[in-house]
Amino acid sequence: MKLGFAGTPDFAVPALNRLAARHRICAVFTQPDRPAGRGQALRFGPVKRRALELALSVHQPATFKSPEALALLRAADLDALVVVAYGLILPQSALEIPKWGCINIHASLLPRWRGAAPIQRALLAGDSVTGVTIMRMEASLDVGPMLNSRTTHIGSTDTAKTLHDRLAEMGAELMCESLDDFSGGRIREVAQPAEGVTYAEKINKSEAVIHWQQSAEQIDRQVRAFNPSPIAETRFNGGQLRVWEAEPIEAPAGGSGTMPPGTVLTATQEGIDVVCGSGILRILRLQLAGRKPLPAAQFLQGQRLDGVRFAT
């Protein structure tokens, strides 16, 4: 098949790899290079970097609403444009150009978690399952007909990183299967149900602040949803303290008494146990501002935390 590929971040790379091994990728579209780091030098995105390694033709239009970008898409004469976390809006004029339209990998079981941050929102909500959906794109946000889907269980230790990596591979495999169904005339489109629609709003960094009045289970989901970015955080000695890994545990016999939320109950080699609005959260890996993340046992070699109260 003659395919175009539109994507930008790491999540899209597994799909590009698999499709390039099976089909002819006529053009890769990715967002313009962005300044990054202290020097603010322009940096290639993961899809551009991989596309160049594969000697594919790369285009970086600032928008797909321009006549020039639409002309590029027409000239490619594509069977389909595969879109994976591209990050730019495709207008109706672009969606209509490929023979079979624009086919998207979305990291949720639609219609749940339409929008920008489906992985993090699923974790924050405490969902027990998620998955990927292959859909034909329409002009509105994630509303197109579904072509295929696959589910996965969300484990108690899954983070945004582990779930991201698993869904990226699942989506890549499922996209290949769906394109095979297209070419074989076996594809069936199913409209998304009107019930069960939720929206995955873009993550705001302020959401990473831990409010210890919440339950240990809620804070645990927050820690996992924001790993590896933006990382859940609290305040310690007036500075930032990031929490990379934690787990809710049973309260000790006798409970935590009248200790206010945020108080360190115990700090041992096993972890740093913090009183929450309900339950106890054991911090397993954490990081002071400007330092490296450390397991709790190593962190405690340089810090005394017994009786300390973390603040929001």
N, C-alpha and C positions, 0 to 999 in steps of 0.2 A: 504494500500500500504506500501511496505518497502522502506523507504526513508532515504537518508542521507541529512544532512543540513550543508552548508558551509557559514559562515558569521562571522562578528566580531563586528561591532558597534551597537549603539542603533537602527539604521534604520532597522536592521535585526530582532530585538526581536519580534515585532508583528507577523511576519510570523512564527517564531519558535513557538510562543504560539499557534497560530491557527492550525498549522500542527501537533503539538504534541497532540492536543485535538482530532484530527480526524484520524491520521495515526500512524504507527509504525516508530519512528525515531530510526534507528539502530545505527547511528553514527553521532556525531557533530564534524565538523572540523572548527577550528578557529585559528587565528594567534597566535604565541607565545606571552606569557606575556611580557609586556614592562615596563621598569623602569619609574616611574612618581613621581611628587612632589619633594619637596626639598630634601628629604632623598633618592630619586631615588630607592625606594623599588619597587619590581615587583608588577604590578597591573593586576588583571583579567579584560578582556574586557567584555562588556555587554552581549554578546552572551554566553561566557563561564560561567559567573555568573548565567545567567538564566538556562542554560543547566544543571548545577550542582544542582540547585534548583529543577529541574524536574527529577533528578536522571538519566540523559542521559549519555551515554558514550562519553567522550570528547577526541579529538586528536588534537595536535598542531604541525603538521609538519612545518619545516622551508621552505620547498618547496614541490611541488607535482611532481617534476621531479625525486625524489629519488625512488629507487626500493621499499623501505620500505613503503613509502606513497601509492604507487600504489598497493602494496600487501594488505594494510589495506582496500583500496577501493574495491578491488576484493573480499576480504573475507566477506565484508558486504552483497554482493549479492543483490544490490539495484535495485528497479524498476526505480528510478530516484534520482539524486542528485540535491537538490534545492540550488541555490547559490544566496546569497543576500549580496552585499557589502562585499565580503570576503576579498579582498585586496591582494590576491596572484594569480598569473597566473596559469591557469589550462592548461597543455599541451594536445595535441591531444590524447596522450596515456591515459590520465585520462578521457577526455571527452567521449571516446568510451566505457568505462567500464559499466556504468549503462545501464539497458535494454532500457530505453527511453532517455538516454543521460543526460546532465546537463541542468537544466531549471533555468533561471535567471529572477529576478525582476530588471528592470532598471527604474530609476526615471526620465524618459522623454518619449515623444512620438517619438520613433525612426522612421526615422534615424536622427532626430534633437537631438543634444547634446549627441552624443556618448562620452564616456570617464568618467573622474574622478569626475567632479563637475557639473552635469547637473542642479541641483537645483539653485545653485548660478549663473550659466551662464544664465539661463532662466530669472532670476530676473534682472541681469545686462543689458540684452538685451532689457528689457521692453516687454517680451512676455506676451500676454494676456491669453494664455492657456498653460497648460502643462499636465502631466499625468504620468501613469506608463505603461510599456510594459512588457509582459511576452514573453520571447524568448528562443529558443533552442540555446545553446552556441556553437560557433565554435572557432577555434584557434585564429582568428583575433579579434580585439577589437570591441565588440558590433555589429557584422555584421550578426549574425545568423537569421534564419527565425522567424517571429513573430507568436505567438500563440494566443495572446489576448492583448487588450489595453483598457484603460479607461482614460477619460479626466477630468480635473478640471479647473475652472477659477482661474486666479491669481488676487487676490484683490489688491486694492491700498494700503492696510496696511499689506499685507502678508510679512513676513520675511522668511529667510532661515529656521528658527526654525518652524514656523507655517506650511510652505509648506512641510518641512521634515516630520513632524508628520502626516500630512494628507496623504501624498503619501505613507508613511510606512504602514498605516492602509489599504489604498486602494490596495496597492500591495499585502498585506497579504490575503485580501479577494479574489482578482482576482486570485492569485496563487491557492487557494483552489478550486475555480470554474474551473480553467484550468486543475487541476489534476483530478477532477471529469469527465471532458470531455475526458481526456486520458483514464481513466478506462472504460468509456462508449463507447469508439470508436468514439467520436464526434469531436475530435480535428482536426483542419485544420491549416496547416502551410502556411504562406504567406511570400514570399521573401520581404525584405526591398527594397523600391524604390531607384533607383540610384540618383534621384533628392532630394534636400533638406537636404543633409548630412551636419551636422556641428559637431564640436568637442569641448567638454567641458574640456579645459585644467585644470590641477590642480591649485588651488588657490595659488597665491604667496602673502605673507604677505605685500609686497610692494604695492599691489593693493589696500590696505585698506587706503592709504594716500589720503585725500581729496584734490583735486585741485579746488579751488574756482572759477577758470575761466570757469569751466563747468557750464551747466545749472542747475537750482534748481532741475529739474526732474531727470537729470542724477545722481546728488549727492544723491537724495532721494533713487533711486534704489540701489546705492552703499551702503548706510546705511542699507537698508533692506536685501540686499544680504549677507552682512557680519555680520549679527546678527543671531546667537550668537558668531560667530568666523570668522575672527580675530578681528572684530569690526572696523568700519571706524574711522579714527583719524585725528586730525589736531594739530597745535602747538599753545600754549598759554603760555605767559611768559617764553618761552624757554623750556617748558615741554610738555609732551603728554596730549592731551585732547581727550577722546574717545566720539564719538557720537553714542548713542544707538538707539535713536528714533528721527525722524524728519518728516516734511511734507512740500511740496512746497506750497506757498501761493501766492495770487495775490499781486503785488507790490502796495504800497499805492499811493493815488492820488499825482501826481507830481513826482512819481518814486523815485529812489535813487540818482538822480542827477549824480554827477561825482565821487561818492564814489567808490573806487577800490574793486574788488572782495575780499571777506573775511572779510569785515568791518561789525561790528555789527551795524545794523540800529537802532534797539530798543531792550531793554531787560526788559520784564515785566513778570507778573505772568503767562501770557498765553504762553510765550516762548521767545526764543532768536532768533531774526530775523536777518539773515546774507545775505548780498548782494552777489549774484553769478554772473557768466558771463552773464546769463540772468535769471531773476526772483529772488525770495527771498526764502530762506530756513528757516523754523522755527524749531529750535532745541527744542525738548520736554524733552529729558532725556540725561544726559551726565555724564562724569566721569573723574576726575583728576587722574593722576598716583598715585597708592597706596591708593586710596580712593574708596568708594562704589559709584555705579551709583546713581544719584539723579534726581528727576524731576527738570525741569528748575527753578520753583519757589523756591525750597529748595536750589538749587545751588546758586542762586542769593542772598541768605541771607548772604553768606560769600564772595561774589565776585562782583565787579563792572565791567560791560562789555560795557557800552555805549561808542561807538566810538572806541572800541578795534578792531584791525585787526588781525584775525587769519592767521597763515602762514602754508605753506605746509612743 
